[in-house]
Amino acid sequence: MKNSKLKKALVLIGAGILSVGMLGGCAPKATPTPEGNTGAQAAEETPAGGAGEFIVMGTNAEFEPFEYRDGAEIVGFDVEIAKAIAEKAGKELKIEDMAFDTLIVGLNNKQMDFIAAGMSVTEDRKTQVDFSNPYFTSKQMIIVKADDTSIQTADDLVGKKVGVQLGTTGDLFVSGTEGVEVVQFDKAPLAVMDLKNGKVDAVVIDAEPAKRLVEGQNDIKVLDAPFTEEEYAIAVRKGDTELLNTINTVIEELKQSGKYDEIYGKFFGAAE
């Protein structure tokens, strides 16, 4: 008797569990559409190389002429290259604008598919992301007041207060220079403003943005002597070889077709 009752009880319990499981599992899950999504949601729904409609570029739109805002639109040299990447991948481009020093974290958190932000290739960054072939060679330049004769080269920055944009290679190199007091800013224009107001002695920033920042300004100048030279590349998550190969193909095709020179001329003048 005891065994028979036990068997019946187990059958009833099993049936109850099955019923609850079926009720819980039958509710359809809502599938969000990618339209209007940005950041983590967009990236998770539209992985590069998958069936998604969008590919997401991460950048910091404070780096003219590579990426900057023209009204509500983000434009620039890197944006044009990103559009070519999106076209090659058969997707629509979306842009995620965020602080430069958070871009790699955002990439690895899948808030974007790739970073195109005038990002220099460094050994430290190579441990966190995979880089494309270089697409631009730049220099870190020194901006000083027009009447300042005390700073002529990088060596003269020792003992000075120097403004840099947080997380950039300018920040990295200057912070590694002994005897220099580094002042970090979220945006390069804020550093230049403090230079003009006498709160810092110099600013170290990439060459092309440096030219734009002093353009039309009579009280500041860019020194002829560069602080250092470097190469820009596009970053993807570690192991994302499919997207990396697509990006490298696009860079090569742009250069071979003459389209690269056309884009260069649009933002920098005649190609060198």
ROLUM-191215 format. One line per 4 residues: number of its first residue (from 0); their letters; for each residue x, y, z of N, C-alpha, C. Coordinates in Angstrom, 2 decimals, always signed. Layout:
BEGIN
NUM> A> X:Y:Z:X:Y:Z:X:Y:Z  ...
// end
This chain:
BEGIN
0> MKNS> +0.84:-1.22:+0.00:+0.00:+0.00:+0.00:+0.87:+1.26:+0.00  +1.85:+1.27:+0.85:+2.70:+2.47:+0.95:+3.37:+2.77:-0.39  +3.88:+1.71:-1.05:+4.56:+1.93:-2.33:+3.59:+2.43:-3.39  +2.35:+1.89:-3.41:+1.35:+2.31:-4.39:+0.98:+3.77:-4.22
4> KLKK> +0.77:+4.18:-2.96:+0.44:+5.59:-2.68:+1.60:+6.50:-3.04  +2.79:+6.03:-2.77:+3.97:+6.84:-3.08:+4.10:+7.07:-4.58  +3.83:+6.00:-5.37:+3.92:+6.13:-6.81:+2.91:+7.13:-7.34  +1.66:+7.04:-6.80:+0.61:+7.97:-7.23:+0.99:+9.41:-6.90
8> ALVL> +1.54:+9.59:-5.69:+1.94:+10.94:-5.27:+3.02:+11.50:-6.18  +3.99:+10.66:-6.56:+5.07:+11.12:-7.42:+4.56:+11.48:-8.80  +3.59:+10.69:-9.30:+3.01:+10.98:-10.61:+2.30:+12.32:-10.59  +1.51:+12.57:-9.53:+0.79:+13.83:-9.40:+1.73:+15.02:-9.29
12> IGAG> +2.80:+14.88:-8.52:+3.79:+15.96:-8.37:+4.46:+16.24:-9.70  +4.86:+15.17:-10.42:+5.51:+15.34:-11.72:+4.62:+16.03:-12.72  +3.34:+15.67:-12.73:+2.39:+16.32:-13.64:+2.24:+17.78:-13.32  +2.22:+18.10:-12.03:+2.09:+19.51:-11.61:+3.27:+20.33:-12.04
16> ILSV> +4.47:+19.78:-11.89:+5.69:+20.49:-12.29:+5.69:+20.72:-13.79  +5.29:+19.68:-14.56:+5.26:+19.80:-16.02:+4.29:+20.88:-16.46  +3.13:+20.95:-15.79:+2.13:+21.95:-16.15:+2.64:+23.35:-15.92  +3.29:+23.55:-14.76:+3.85:+24.87:-14.44:+4.91:+25.25:-15.46
20> GMLG> +5.79:+24.27:-15.81:+6.85:+24.53:-16.78:+6.29:+24.91:-18.13  +5.21:+24.22:-18.55:+4.63:+24.52:-19.85:+4.00:+25.90:-19.86  +3.32:+26.24:-18.74:+2.70:+27.56:-18.67:+3.75:+28.65:-18.73  +4.88:+28.45:-17.99:+5.94:+29.45:-17.97:+6.67:+29.55:-19.29
24> GCAP> +6.83:+28.46:-20.01:+7.61:+28.45:-21.23:+6.85:+28.85:-22.46  +5.52:+28.91:-22.40:+4.73:+29.20:-23.59:+4.55:+30.67:-23.86  +4.84:+31.52:-22.85:+4.65:+32.96:-23.05:+5.68:+33.45:-24.05  +5.25:+34.08:-25.16:+6.21:+34.54:-26.17:+7.05:+35.68:-25.64
28> KATP> +8.35:+35.68:-25.98:+9.26:+36.74:-25.56:+9.20:+37.89:-26.55  +9.22:+39.11:-26.05:+9.20:+40.28:-26.93:+10.56:+40.42:-27.60  +10.55:+40.60:-28.89:+11.80:+40.78:-29.63:+11.93:+42.22:-30.06  +12.84:+42.99:-29.41:+12.96:+44.41:-29.75:+13.51:+44.59:-31.14
32> TPEG> +13.05:+45.61:-31.83:+13.57:+45.93:-33.16:+14.75:+46.85:-33.01  +15.69:+46.82:-33.96:+16.89:+47.64:-33.84:+16.66:+49.11:-34.13  +15.48:+49.47:-34.65:+15.26:+50.85:-35.05:+15.29:+51.76:-33.83  +16.12:+52.77:-33.93:+16.20:+53.76:-32.85:+17.08:+53.36:-31.71
36> NTGA> +17.65:+52.14:-31.72:+18.48:+51.70:-30.62:+19.91:+52.17:-30.82  +20.58:+52.47:-29.72:+22.00:+52.76:-29.75:+22.65:+52.03:-28.60  +23.98:+52.10:-28.50:+24.68:+51.56:-27.35:+24.57:+50.05:-27.28  +24.52:+49.52:-26.03:+24.60:+48.09:-25.79:+23.48:+47.34:-26.50
40> QAAE> +22.23:+47.87:-26.45:+21.11:+47.17:-27.05:+21.30:+47.01:-28.54  +21.71:+48.10:-29.21:+21.91:+48.04:-30.66:+23.00:+47.05:-31.02  +24.11:+47.07:-30.27:+25.24:+46.22:-30.59:+24.89:+44.75:-30.41  +24.11:+44.43:-29.33:+23.75:+43.04:-29.07:+22.80:+42.52:-30.13
44> ETPA> +21.91:+43.40:-30.63:+20.93:+42.98:-31.61:+21.52:+42.90:-33.01  +22.60:+43.65:-33.25:+23.13:+43.73:-34.60:+24.63:+43.46:-34.64  +25.03:+42.24:-34.26:+26.46:+41.94:-34.27:+27.04:+42.02:-35.66  +28.26:+42.53:-35.76:+28.91:+42.64:-37.07:+29.05:+41.27:-37.69
48> GGAG> +28.75:+41.20:-38.99:+28.85:+39.94:-39.70:+27.63:+39.05:-39.53  +26.67:+39.46:-38.66:+25.46:+38.69:-38.46:+24.35:+39.19:-39.37  +23.10:+38.86:-38.98:+21.96:+39.22:-39.82:+21.40:+40.59:-39.47  +22.01:+41.29:-38.53:+21.48:+42.58:-38.11:+21.54:+43.62:-39.21
52> EFIV> +20.72:+44.63:-39.06:+20.61:+45.67:-40.08:+21.65:+46.77:-39.89  +22.18:+46.90:-38.66:+23.06:+48.02:-38.34:+24.45:+47.55:-37.91  +25.42:+48.44:-38.10:+26.76:+48.26:-37.55:+27.08:+49.55:-36.80  +27.64:+49.43:-35.59:+27.80:+50.58:-34.70:+29.27:+50.99:-34.58
56> MGTN> +29.53:+52.24:-34.89:+30.87:+52.85:-34.75:+30.91:+53.61:-33.43  +31.91:+53.35:-32.63:+32.12:+54.11:-31.40:+33.14:+55.20:-31.63  +32.87:+56.39:-31.12:+33.80:+57.50:-31.32:+33.61:+58.56:-30.25  +34.45:+59.59:-30.30:+34.31:+60.76:-29.46:+34.31:+61.97:-30.39
60> AEFE> +33.15:+62.56:-30.58:+32.97:+63.60:-31.60:+33.48:+64.96:-31.14  +34.72:+64.96:-30.66:+35.37:+66.19:-30.20:+36.77:+66.28:-30.80  +36.92:+65.73:-32.01:+38.26:+65.53:-32.56:+38.28:+65.94:-34.03  +37.91:+67.17:-34.28:+37.87:+67.68:-35.66:+39.26:+67.69:-36.29
64> PFEY> +39.42:+67.25:-37.52:+38.39:+66.90:-38.51:+38.08:+65.41:-38.61  +38.53:+64.61:-37.66:+38.29:+63.17:-37.73:+36.86:+62.81:-37.37  +36.33:+63.42:-36.32:+34.94:+63.25:-35.95:+34.50:+64.47:-35.14  +33.41:+65.08:-35.59:+32.90:+66.27:-34.91:+31.46:+66.48:-35.31
68> RDGA> +30.79:+67.34:-34.61:+29.36:+67.58:-34.87:+29.18:+68.76:-35.81  +28.36:+68.53:-36.81:+27.92:+69.58:-37.72:+26.41:+69.67:-37.53  +25.99:+70.55:-36.62:+24.60:+70.55:-36.19:+24.33:+69.31:-35.37  +23.31:+68.56:-35.74:+22.98:+67.34:-35.01:+23.72:+66.12:-35.55
72> EIVG> +24.40:+66.29:-36.69:+25.06:+65.17:-37.36:+26.53:+65.07:-36.99  +27.01:+63.83:-36.80:+28.44:+63.60:-36.58:+29.08:+63.31:-37.93  +30.09:+64.10:-38.27:+30.76:+63.97:-39.55:+32.27:+63.90:-39.32  +33.03:+63.70:-40.40:+34.48:+63.72:-40.28:+35.16:+62.63:-41.10
76> FDVE> +36.47:+62.67:-41.11:+37.30:+61.75:-41.88:+37.01:+60.30:-41.48  +37.01:+60.03:-40.17:+36.75:+58.67:-39.71:+35.34:+58.21:-40.05  +34.39:+59.14:-40.03:+33.01:+58.79:-40.34:+32.88:+58.32:-41.79  +33.62:+58.98:-42.69:+33.58:+58.57:-44.10:+34.14:+57.15:-44.28
80> IAKA> +35.20:+56.84:-43.56:+35.76:+55.49:-43.63:+34.77:+54.48:-43.04  +34.13:+54.88:-41.94:+33.14:+54.00:-41.29:+31.96:+53.73:-42.21  +31.56:+54.73:-42.98:+30.46:+54.53:-43.94:+30.84:+53.50:-45.00  +32.10:+53.54:-45.43:+32.57:+52.56:-46.41:+32.59:+51.16:-45.81
84> IAEK> +32.94:+51.06:-44.53:+32.93:+49.76:-43.83:+31.50:+49.23:-43.75  +30.57:+50.10:-43.38:+29.17:+49.69:-43.28:+28.64:+49.22:-44.63  +28.99:+49.95:-45.68:+28.55:+49.58:-47.03:+29.10:+48.22:-47.43  +30.37:+47.99:-47.11:+31.01:+46.71:-47.44:+30.32:+45.56:-46.68
88> AGKE> +29.92:+45.84:-45.44:+29.27:+44.82:-44.62:+27.79:+44.67:-44.94  +27.26:+45.57:-45.80:+25.86:+45.51:-46.17:+24.93:+45.94:-45.05  +25.40:+46.91:-44.24:+24.63:+47.36:-43.10:+24.51:+48.88:-43.09  +23.63:+49.38:-42.23:+23.48:+50.81:-42.03:+24.37:+51.23:-40.85
92> LKIE> +25.05:+52.36:-40.99:+25.95:+52.82:-39.94:+25.21:+53.58:-38.84  +25.51:+53.23:-37.60:+25.07:+54.01:-36.44:+26.31:+54.44:-35.67  +26.24:+55.60:-35.03:+27.40:+56.14:-34.33:+27.08:+56.32:-32.85  +27.94:+55.78:-32.01:+27.82:+55.92:-30.56:+28.89:+56.91:-30.10
96> DMAF> +28.47:+58.08:-29.65:+29.38:+59.15:-29.22:+29.55:+59.09:-27.71  +30.80:+58.93:-27.25:+31.05:+58.84:-25.82:+32.45:+59.35:-25.50  +32.76:+59.50:-24.22:+34.07:+59.99:-23.80:+35.17:+59.07:-24.34  +36.27:+59.67:-24.81:+37.33:+58.90:-25.45:+37.88:+57.81:-24.53
100> DTLI> +38.07:+58.13:-23.26:+38.70:+57.17:-22.36:+37.77:+56.02:-21.96  +36.51:+56.03:-22.42:+35.59:+54.93:-22.13:+35.32:+54.06:-23.37  +35.92:+54.41:-24.51:+35.61:+53.72:-25.75:+35.98:+52.23:-25.74  +37.16:+51.90:-25.25:+37.58:+50.50:-25.26:+36.70:+49.66:-24.33
104> VGLN> +36.36:+50.22:-23.18:+35.44:+49.52:-22.27:+34.09:+49.32:-22.96  +33.61:+50.36:-23.65:+32.34:+50.27:-24.36:+32.38:+49.22:-25.46  +33.49:+49.15:-26.17:+33.65:+48.15:-27.23:+33.57:+46.74:-26.65  +34.31:+46.51:-25.58:+34.35:+45.18:-24.99:+33.07:+44.82:-24.25
108> NKQM> +32.25:+45.82:-23.94:+30.92:+45.60:-23.37:+29.84:+45.49:-24.46  +30.28:+45.48:-25.73:+29.40:+45.33:-26.90:+28.44:+46.50:-27.07  +28.87:+47.70:-26.70:+28.09:+48.89:-26.98:+28.31:+49.37:-28.41  +29.28:+48.78:-29.07:+29.62:+49.15:-30.45:+30.33:+47.97:-31.09
112> DFIA> +30.45:+48.03:-32.43:+31.14:+46.97:-33.15:+32.61:+47.29:-33.38  +32.93:+48.57:-33.57:+34.32:+48.97:-33.78:+34.51:+50.41:-33.32  +35.75:+50.79:-33.08:+36.10:+52.16:-32.69:+36.85:+52.81:-33.84  +36.34:+53.96:-34.28:+37.06:+54.80:-35.25:+37.07:+56.19:-34.64
116> AGMS> +38.19:+56.56:-34.04:+38.22:+57.79:-33.24:+39.60:+58.42:-33.23  +40.32:+58.32:-34.34:+41.68:+58.83:-34.33:+42.48:+58.15:-33.23  +42.27:+56.85:-33.08:+42.90:+56.11:-31.98:+44.28:+55.60:-32.39  +45.28:+55.97:-31.63:+46.65:+55.55:-31.91:+46.88:+54.12:-31.43
120> VTED> +47.70:+53.41:-32.17:+48.08:+52.05:-31.79:+49.16:+52.11:-30.72  +48.88:+51.54:-29.55:+49.87:+51.46:-28.48:+49.94:+50.03:-27.99  +51.02:+49.68:-27.34:+51.19:+48.31:-26.83:+50.12:+47.99:-25.80  +49.79:+48.95:-24.96:+48.77:+48.72:-23.93:+47.41:+48.46:-24.57
124> RKTQ> +47.05:+49.25:-25.55:+45.75:+49.07:-26.21:+45.69:+47.74:-26.97  +46.82:+47.30:-27.49:+46.85:+46.04:-28.23:+46.56:+44.84:-27.34  +46.71:+44.99:-26.03:+46.36:+43.91:-25.11:+44.85:+43.86:-24.87  +44.14:+44.93:-25.24:+42.70:+45.01:-24.96:+41.82:+44.86:-26.20
128> VDFS> +42.37:+45.22:-27.37:+41.60:+45.17:-28.62:+42.49:+44.67:-29.74  +41.89:+44.34:-30.87:+42.64:+44.05:-32.09:+42.55:+45.26:-33.00  +43.67:+45.64:-33.60:+43.72:+46.81:-34.47:+43.77:+46.42:-35.94  +43.14:+47.26:-36.75:+43.25:+47.12:-38.20:+44.63:+47.57:-38.65
132> NPYF> +44.88:+47.45:-39.95:+46.06:+48.07:-40.52:+45.96:+49.58:-40.32  +47.07:+50.28:-40.09:+47.01:+51.74:-39.91:+46.41:+52.43:-41.13  +45.64:+53.48:-40.88:+45.05:+54.23:-42.00:+45.45:+55.70:-42.00  +46.21:+56.12:-40.96:+46.61:+57.53:-40.90:+47.83:+57.66:-40.00
136> TSKQ> +48.79:+58.48:-40.43:+49.97:+58.77:-39.62:+49.85:+60.19:-39.08  +50.04:+60.32:-37.77:+49.87:+61.63:-37.14:+51.04:+61.94:-36.21  +50.99:+63.10:-35.63:+51.98:+63.54:-34.66:+51.27:+64.18:-33.48  +51.88:+64.08:-32.32:+51.42:+64.85:-31.17:+52.13:+66.20:-31.20
140> MIIV> +51.36:+67.27:-31.22:+51.93:+68.61:-31.35:+51.74:+69.41:-30.06  +52.56:+70.44:-29.91:+52.52:+71.29:-28.72:+51.92:+72.65:-29.10  +50.89:+73.04:-28.37:+50.29:+74.37:-28.54:+50.72:+75.25:-27.37  +51.18:+76.43:-27.67:+51.60:+77.38:-26.63:+51.03:+78.76:-26.97
144> KADD> +51.20:+79.68:-26.06:+50.81:+81.07:-26.34:+51.74:+81.64:-27.42  +51.20:+82.51:-28.23:+51.96:+83.05:-29.37:+53.22:+83.78:-28.95  +53.20:+84.41:-27.78:+54.36:+85.19:-27.34:+55.27:+84.42:-26.39  +55.02:+83.12:-26.22:+55.83:+82.30:-25.31:+57.10:+81.84:-26.02
148> TSIQ> +58.24:+82.26:-25.52:+59.53:+81.84:-26.09:+60.24:+80.81:-25.21  +59.64:+80.48:-24.08:+60.28:+79.55:-23.14:+60.10:+78.10:-23.56  +59.12:+77.82:-24.41:+58.88:+76.45:-24.86:+59.10:+76.38:-26.37  +60.13:+75.64:-26.78:+60.46:+75.49:-28.20:+60.37:+74.03:-28.66
152> TADD> +60.65:+73.11:-27.74:+60.62:+71.67:-28.05:+59.98:+70.93:-26.87  +59.83:+69.62:-27.03:+59.24:+68.80:-25.98:+60.06:+68.85:-24.69  +61.38:+68.99:-24.82:+62.24:+69.04:-23.63:+61.91:+70.23:-22.74  +61.39:+71.30:-23.34:+61.09:+72.51:-22.58:+59.82:+72.39:-21.74
156> LVGK> +59.10:+71.26:-21.87:+57.88:+71.07:-21.08:+58.18:+70.68:-19.64  +59.41:+70.27:-19.39:+59.80:+69.91:-18.01:+59.68:+71.14:-17.12  +58.99:+70.95:-16.02:+58.77:+72.06:-15.09:+57.55:+72.89:-15.44  +56.82:+72.50:-16.50:+55.66:+73.25:-16.95:+54.36:+72.49:-16.62
160> KVGV> +53.27:+73.22:-16.69:+51.94:+72.64:-16.51:+51.34:+72.44:-17.91  +51.05:+71.17:-18.25:+50.65:+70.83:-19.63:+49.26:+70.21:-19.65  +48.40:+70.74:-20.50:+47.05:+70.22:-20.64:+46.99:+69.13:-21.70  +46.21:+68.08:-21.43:+46.02:+66.97:-22.38:+44.57:+66.53:-22.32
164> QLGT> +44.12:+65.81:-23.36:+42.79:+65.21:-23.33:+42.89:+63.85:-22.68  +42.05:+63.60:-21.71:+42.08:+62.38:-20.92:+41.98:+61.13:-21.80  +42.89:+60.19:-21.57:+42.85:+58.91:-22.25:+43.52:+58.87:-23.60  +43.99:+60.01:-24.11:+44.64:+60.05:-25.43:+46.11:+59.66:-25.30
168> TGDL> +46.76:+59.45:-26.45:+48.18:+59.16:-26.40:+48.97:+60.38:-25.95  +48.44:+61.57:-26.21:+49.07:+62.77:-25.66:+49.12:+62.70:-24.15  +48.01:+62.27:-23.55:+47.94:+62.07:-22.11:+48.96:+61.02:-21.67  +49.02:+59.91:-22.42:+49.94:+58.82:-22.08:+51.39:+59.28:-22.12
172> FVSG> +51.78:+59.93:-23.21:+53.18:+60.33:-23.38:+53.58:+61.43:-22.41  +52.72:+62.43:-22.25:+53.07:+63.54:-21.36:+53.10:+63.07:-19.91  +52.14:+62.21:-19.54:+52.11:+61.70:-18.17:+53.34:+60.86:-17.85  +53.94:+60.30:-18.91:+55.15:+59.50:-18.70:+56.43:+60.31:-18.76
176> TEGV> +56.31:+61.63:-18.90:+57.48:+62.50:-18.97:+57.80:+63.06:-17.59  +58.93:+62.71:-17.07:+59.30:+63.13:-15.72:+59.44:+64.66:-15.64  +58.92:+65.22:-14.58:+59.07:+66.65:-14.33:+57.99:+67.52:-14.94  +56.99:+66.90:-15.61:+55.91:+67.66:-16.23:+54.65:+67.52:-15.37
180> EVVQ> +54.00:+68.63:-15.08:+52.73:+68.59:-14.34:+51.60:+68.47:-15.36  +50.88:+67.36:-15.32:+49.85:+67.07:-16.30:+48.48:+67.49:-15.77  +47.73:+68.19:-16.62:+46.35:+68.57:-16.29:+45.45:+67.93:-17.35  +44.57:+67.04:-16.91:+43.72:+66.28:-17.84:+42.36:+66.96:-18.03
184> FDKA> +41.90:+66.94:-19.29:+40.61:+67.53:-19.65:+39.78:+66.50:-20.40  +38.46:+66.57:-20.27:+37.59:+65.67:-21.02:+37.60:+65.99:-22.50  +37.80:+67.27:-22.83:+37.78:+67.71:-24.22:+38.97:+68.63:-24.49  +39.58:+68.47:-25.68:+40.75:+69.28:-26.03:+40.46:+70.78:-26.04
188> PLAV> +39.30:+71.24:-26.53:+39.04:+72.68:-26.51:+39.07:+73.30:-25.11  +38.73:+72.50:-24.10:+38.79:+73.00:-22.72:+40.23:+73.23:-22.30  +41.14:+72.38:-22.75:+42.56:+72.55:-22.45:+43.09:+73.81:-23.10  +42.69:+74.04:-24.35:+43.13:+75.25:-25.06:+42.58:+76.50:-24.40
192> MDLK> +41.36:+76.43:-23.90:+40.77:+77.57:-23.20:+41.58:+77.92:-21.96  +42.01:+76.88:-21.22:+42.83:+77.13:-20.03:+44.21:+77.66:-20.41  +44.73:+77.25:-21.57:+46.00:+77.80:-22.05:+45.84:+79.30:-22.31  +44.79:+79.68:-22.98:+44.54:+81.08:-23.31:+44.34:+81.92:-22.04
196> NGKV> +43.79:+81.27:-21.01:+43.54:+81.97:-19.74:+44.72:+81.90:-18.77  +45.83:+81.29:-19.22:+47.04:+81.24:-18.40:+47.03:+80.21:-17.30  +46.10:+79.23:-17.37:+46.02:+78.22:-16.31:+46.93:+77.02:-16.59  +47.31:+76.82:-17.86:+48.33:+75.83:-18.21:+49.33:+76.52:-19.13
200> DAVV> +50.53:+75.94:-19.23:+51.59:+76.55:-20.04:+51.60:+76.06:-21.48  +51.04:+74.88:-21.70:+51.04:+74.30:-23.05:+49.96:+73.23:-23.12  +49.63:+72.84:-24.35:+48.68:+71.74:-24.58:+49.31:+70.80:-25.59  +49.21:+69.49:-25.34:+49.71:+68.49:-26.29:+48.50:+67.75:-26.86
204> IDAE> +48.37:+67.77:-28.19:+47.22:+67.17:-28.87:+47.65:+66.74:-30.27  +46.87:+65.89:-30.89:+47.18:+65.41:-32.25:+47.26:+66.57:-33.24  +48.07:+66.39:-34.29:+48.42:+67.47:-35.21:+47.22:+68.14:-35.88  +46.34:+67.36:-36.50:+45.23:+67.95:-37.24:+44.25:+68.69:-36.34
208> PAKR> +43.82:+68.08:-35.22:+42.98:+68.85:-34.29:+43.69:+70.10:-33.75  +45.01:+70.00:-33.55:+45.77:+71.16:-33.07:+45.66:+72.32:-34.06  +45.78:+72.00:-35.37:+45.65:+73.04:-36.39:+44.29:+73.70:-36.33  +43.25:+72.90:-36.17:+41.89:+73.45:-36.12:+41.67:+74.30:-34.87
212> LVEG> +42.28:+73.88:-33.77:+42.09:+74.61:-32.50:+42.75:+75.98:-32.50  +43.84:+76.15:-33.28:+44.52:+77.45:-33.31:+44.10:+78.30:-34.50  +43.31:+77.70:-35.39:+42.89:+78.40:-36.61:+42.13:+79.69:-36.27  +42.59:+80.81:-36.82:+41.94:+82.09:-36.57:+42.25:+82.69:-35.21
216> QNDI> +43.15:+82.06:-34.46:+43.53:+82.55:-33.12:+44.88:+83.26:-33.21  +44.95:+84.46:-32.72:+46.21:+85.22:-32.78:+47.07:+85.06:-31.53  +46.47:+84.55:-30.46:+47.19:+84.51:-29.19:+47.78:+83.13:-28.87  +47.58:+82.13:-29.74:+48.18:+80.80:-29.53:+48.74:+80.29:-30.85
220> KVLD> +49.65:+79.32:-30.77:+50.29:+78.78:-31.96:+50.69:+77.32:-31.74  +50.92:+76.60:-32.85:+51.42:+75.24:-32.79:+52.91:+75.27:-33.08  +53.71:+74.64:-32.23:+55.15:+74.60:-32.46:+55.48:+73.68:-33.63  +56.57:+73.98:-34.31:+57.00:+73.17:-35.45:+57.51:+71.80:-35.01
224> APFT> +58.06:+71.72:-33.82:+58.65:+70.47:-33.34:+57.57:+69.57:-32.74  +57.34:+68.37:-33.33:+56.33:+67.46:-32.78:+56.79:+66.84:-31.47  +55.82:+66.48:-30.63:+56.14:+65.80:-29.38:+56.49:+64.34:-29.65  +55.70:+63.70:-30.53:+55.96:+62.32:-30.93:+55.14:+62.01:-32.18
228> EEEY> +55.46:+60.92:-32.87:+54.71:+60.49:-34.04:+54.01:+59.17:-33.74  +52.89:+58.92:-34.44:+52.10:+57.72:-34.17:+51.21:+57.38:-35.36  +50.59:+56.19:-35.30:+49.69:+55.75:-36.35:+48.30:+55.49:-35.78  +47.27:+55.85:-36.57:+45.89:+55.58:-36.19:+45.43:+54.28:-36.83
232> AIAV> +44.58:+53.54:-36.11:+43.97:+52.33:-36.66:+42.57:+52.19:-36.05  +41.79:+51.29:-36.63:+40.43:+51.02:-36.15:+40.47:+49.81:-35.24  +39.77:+49.89:-34.11:+39.81:+48.82:-33.11:+38.54:+47.98:-33.15  +38.72:+46.66:-33.00:+37.59:+45.74:-32.85:+37.85:+44.89:-31.61
236> RKGD> +36.81:+44.15:-31.20:+37.00:+43.27:-30.05:+37.99:+42.16:-30.38  +38.70:+41.70:-29.39:+39.66:+40.61:-29.56:+38.97:+39.41:-30.21  +39.58:+38.91:-31.26:+39.07:+37.71:-31.90:+38.01:+37.94:-32.95  +37.60:+39.18:-33.18:+36.58:+39.47:-34.19:+37.25:+39.57:-35.57
240> TELL> +37.73:+38.44:-36.05:+38.52:+38.42:-37.27:+37.69:+38.73:-38.52  +36.42:+38.36:-38.51:+35.57:+38.62:-39.68:+35.46:+40.12:-39.94  +35.14:+40.88:-38.90:+35.01:+42.32:-39.05:+36.37:+42.95:-39.33  +37.41:+42.47:-38.66:+38.76:+43.00:-38.87:+39.19:+42.84:-40.32
244> NTIN> +38.92:+41.68:-40.89:+39.27:+41.45:-42.30:+38.48:+42.37:-43.23  +37.22:+42.60:-42.90:+36.39:+43.52:-43.70:+36.98:+44.92:-43.66  +37.35:+45.38:-42.47:+37.90:+46.73:-42.31:+39.22:+46.87:-43.08  +40.10:+45.87:-42.96:+41.37:+45.94:-43.68:+41.16:+45.96:-45.19
248> TVIE> +40.18:+45.20:-45.65:+39.86:+45.19:-47.08:+39.39:+46.56:-47.53  +38.52:+47.18:-46.72:+37.99:+48.51:-47.06:+39.12:+49.54:-47.11  +40.00:+49.54:-46.13:+41.12:+50.49:-46.10:+41.97:+50.35:-47.37  +42.27:+49.11:-47.74:+43.08:+48.86:-48.92:+42.36:+49.29:-50.19
252> ELKQ> +41.08:+48.98:-50.28:+40.30:+49.35:-51.46:+40.17:+50.87:-51.61  +39.99:+51.55:-50.49:+39.90:+53.02:-50.53:+41.19:+53.63:-51.07  +42.32:+53.08:-50.63:+43.61:+53.60:-51.08:+43.87:+53.27:-52.55  +43.54:+52.05:-52.95:+43.81:+51.63:-54.33:+42.91:+52.36:-55.33
256> SGKY> +41.69:+52.67:-54.93:+40.73:+53.30:-55.84:+40.89:+54.81:-55.95  +41.64:+55.41:-55.02:+41.78:+56.86:-55.00:+40.73:+57.53:-54.13  +39.80:+56.74:-53.60:+38.75:+57.28:-52.75:+39.34:+57.84:-51.45  +40.39:+57.19:-50.95:+41.04:+57.67:-49.73:+41.55:+59.09:-49.92
260> DEIY> +42.23:+59.35:-51.05:+42.75:+60.68:-51.33:+41.61:+61.70:-51.44  +40.50:+61.24:-51.98:+39.32:+62.13:-52.11:+38.79:+62.53:-50.74  +38.68:+61.55:-49.85:+38.21:+61.83:-48.49:+39.23:+62.70:-47.75  +40.50:+62.38:-47.94:+41.57:+63.17:-47.31:+41.47:+64.63:-47.75
264> GKFF> +41.32:+64.83:-49.03:+41.23:+66.20:-49.55:+40.04:+66.96:-49.01  +38.96:+66.25:-48.78:+37.74:+66.88:-48.25:+37.97:+67.48:-46.87  +38.78:+66.81:-46.05:+38.95:+67.24:-44.66:+40.30:+67.87:-44.35  +41.31:+67.60:-45.18:+42.65:+68.12:-44.87:+43.26:+68.95:-45.98
268> GAAE> +42.62:+69.00:-47.12:+43.24:+69.66:-48.27:+43.87:+68.64:-49.17  +44.75:+69.06:-50.07:+45.36:+68.16:-51.04:+46.11:+67.03:-50.34  +45.92:+65.80:-50.84:+46.59:+64.64:-50.24:+48.08:+64.72:-50.47  +48.83:+64.32:-49.44:+50.30:+64.33:-49.54:+50.78:+63.10:-50.28
// end
